Amino acid sequence: MRNWMVGMLLVAMPCVAWSADQAGKKEMDAKFDQLFKAVDTNSDGKIAKDEAELKAPAMADGFDAIDTNHDGGLTKAEIKAFTAGLKKKRREFQQRLEKADKDKNGMLSRAEAGALPNLNAHFDEIDANFDGQLSVKEISDYMRTLTSAAPAASSAPSSPVVPTAPAK
């Protein structure tokens, strides 16, 4: 009887997790559709730059980078692809930060930042509290100021502080 219950749990747990994941995905898709419709004021299935400027200024700032087919309209697919790309870059950046953080204290010393040349080159600018350590918040704040100071940079291939792989 006990083995049967353990077996059922082993089968049921992944199913429950998958089901919860699917429910979350459906909820996120519904919210995305709702937001898309709110910005797509003429309901043509695309968001024009003027619609983005009125309803979603951050989207308007990066419009050209998101509009991969350069037709002057953002489709749901283009927005989702752009968002997925951003998530991937964030994950990769986080992994590089974690790898560089040799003492695992959640911050980068000047020596640790040496593994990320672009961060190291801007270390003093990023270290807002001048403690000789870069926190994730300091790095995020610095990157945010770069993008808000130069909206056109969002369509550039890379930001000046995006870390590169260490030279081998």
C-alpha positions as CSV (number, residue, x, y, z in Angstrom):
1,M,0.0,0.0,0.0
2,R,2.8,2.4,0.9
3,N,4.7,1.7,-2.3
4,W,1.5,2.4,-4.3
5,M,1.1,5.8,-2.5
6,V,4.7,6.8,-3.2
7,G,4.3,5.7,-6.8
8,M,1.2,7.8,-7.1
9,L,3.0,10.8,-5.6
10,L,5.8,10.4,-8.1
11,V,3.4,10.5,-11.0
12,A,1.1,13.2,-9.6
13,M,3.7,15.8,-8.5
14,P,5.0,16.5,-12.0
15,C,1.4,16.6,-13.3
16,V,0.4,19.1,-10.7
17,A,3.5,21.2,-11.4
18,W,2.8,21.1,-15.1
19,S,-0.8,22.0,-14.7
20,A,0.1,25.0,-12.4
21,D,2.7,26.1,-15.0
22,Q,0.1,26.0,-17.8
23,A,-2.5,27.9,-15.7
24,G,0.1,30.6,-15.0
25,K,1.0,30.7,-18.7
26,K,-2.6,31.1,-19.7
27,E,-3.0,33.9,-17.1
28,M,0.1,35.7,-18.4
29,D,-1.1,35.3,-22.1
30,A,-4.5,36.7,-21.2
31,K,-2.9,39.7,-19.4
32,F,-0.6,40.3,-22.4
33,D,-3.5,40.2,-24.8
34,Q,-5.4,42.7,-22.6
35,L,-2.4,45.1,-22.5
36,F,-1.8,44.7,-26.3
37,K,-5.4,45.6,-27.0
38,A,-5.2,48.6,-24.7
39,V,-2.2,50.0,-26.7
40,D,-3.6,48.9,-30.1
41,T,-6.2,51.7,-30.1
42,N,-7.3,51.2,-33.8
43,S,-7.6,47.4,-33.2
44,D,-5.6,46.5,-36.4
45,G,-3.6,43.8,-34.7
46,K,-0.4,45.9,-34.7
47,I,0.9,48.7,-32.5
48,A,2.0,51.7,-34.5
49,K,4.7,54.1,-33.1
50,D,2.1,56.8,-32.4
51,E,0.0,54.3,-30.4
52,A,3.0,53.3,-28.4
53,E,3.9,56.9,-27.8
54,L,0.4,57.6,-26.4
55,K,-0.1,54.4,-24.3
56,A,3.3,52.8,-23.8
57,P,6.2,55.3,-23.9
58,A,8.9,52.7,-22.9
59,M,7.8,50.6,-25.9
60,A,8.0,53.7,-28.1
61,D,11.5,54.3,-27.0
62,G,12.6,50.9,-28.2
63,F,10.2,50.7,-31.1
64,D,12.8,50.3,-33.8
65,A,14.5,47.5,-32.0
66,I,11.3,45.6,-31.4
67,D,10.0,46.1,-35.0
68,T,12.2,43.4,-36.5
69,N,10.6,43.4,-39.9
70,H,10.6,47.3,-40.0
71,D,7.1,47.6,-41.2
72,G,6.2,50.3,-38.8
73,G,4.0,48.1,-36.6
74,L,4.6,45.8,-33.7
75,T,2.9,42.4,-33.7
76,K,2.3,40.3,-30.6
77,A,5.0,37.9,-32.0
78,E,7.6,40.7,-32.3
79,I,6.9,41.9,-28.8
80,K,7.1,38.4,-27.3
81,A,10.3,37.6,-29.2
82,F,11.9,40.9,-28.0
83,T,10.8,40.2,-24.5
84,A,12.2,36.6,-24.6
85,G,15.5,38.0,-25.9
86,L,15.7,40.5,-23.0
87,K,14.9,37.7,-20.5
88,K,17.7,35.6,-22.0
89,K,20.2,38.5,-21.8
90,R,19.2,39.1,-18.2
91,R,19.7,35.5,-17.3
92,E,23.1,35.4,-19.1
93,F,24.1,38.6,-17.4
94,Q,23.1,37.2,-14.0
95,Q,25.1,34.0,-14.6
96,R,28.2,36.1,-15.5
97,L,27.8,38.1,-12.3
98,E,27.4,35.0,-10.2
99,K,30.5,33.4,-11.9
100,A,32.6,36.6,-11.3
101,D,31.5,36.8,-7.6
102,K,34.2,34.5,-6.3
103,D,33.5,35.0,-2.6
104,K,29.8,34.6,-3.2
105,N,28.8,37.6,-1.1
106,G,26.4,38.9,-3.7
107,M,28.6,41.9,-4.7
108,L,31.6,42.4,-7.0
109,S,34.9,43.8,-5.7
110,R,37.1,45.7,-8.1
111,A,39.2,42.5,-8.5
112,E,36.1,40.4,-9.2
113,A,34.8,43.0,-11.7
114,G,38.0,42.5,-13.6
115,A,36.4,39.4,-15.0
116,L,33.8,41.6,-16.7
117,P,35.8,44.2,-18.6
118,N,32.9,46.5,-19.4
119,L,31.8,46.7,-15.7
120,N,35.4,47.1,-14.6
121,A,35.9,50.0,-17.0
122,H,32.9,51.9,-15.3
123,F,33.5,50.6,-11.8
124,D,33.8,54.0,-10.1
125,E,30.7,55.3,-12.0
126,I,28.7,52.3,-10.9
127,D,29.8,52.2,-7.3
128,A,27.2,54.7,-6.1
129,N,28.0,54.4,-2.4
130,F,31.8,54.3,-2.9
131,D,32.2,51.2,-0.8
132,G,34.5,49.4,-3.3
133,Q,31.8,46.8,-4.1
134,L,29.2,46.7,-6.9
135,S,25.8,45.4,-5.8
136,V,23.2,44.2,-8.3
137,K,21.1,47.3,-7.5
138,E,24.0,49.6,-8.3
139,I,24.6,47.8,-11.6
140,S,20.9,47.9,-12.4
141,D,20.6,51.6,-11.5
142,Y,23.6,52.5,-13.6
143,M,22.3,50.5,-16.6
144,R,18.8,52.1,-16.2
145,T,20.4,55.6,-16.2
146,L,22.2,54.8,-19.4
147,T,19.0,53.7,-21.2
148,S,16.9,56.6,-19.8
149,A,19.6,59.1,-20.8
150,A,19.8,57.8,-24.4
151,P,16.6,56.1,-25.6
152,A,18.1,55.6,-29.0
153,A,20.7,53.3,-27.4
154,S,17.9,50.7,-26.9
155,S,18.1,49.9,-30.6
156,A,21.9,49.6,-30.5
157,P,23.3,46.1,-30.5
158,S,24.7,46.3,-27.0
159,S,25.0,48.6,-24.0
160,P,28.5,49.8,-23.0
161,V,28.3,47.9,-19.7
162,V,27.0,44.6,-21.0
163,P,29.7,42.2,-19.8
164,T,31.7,40.2,-22.3
165,A,33.2,36.8,-21.8
166,P,36.6,37.0,-20.2
167,A,39.5,36.7,-22.7
168,K,41.1,33.3,-22.8
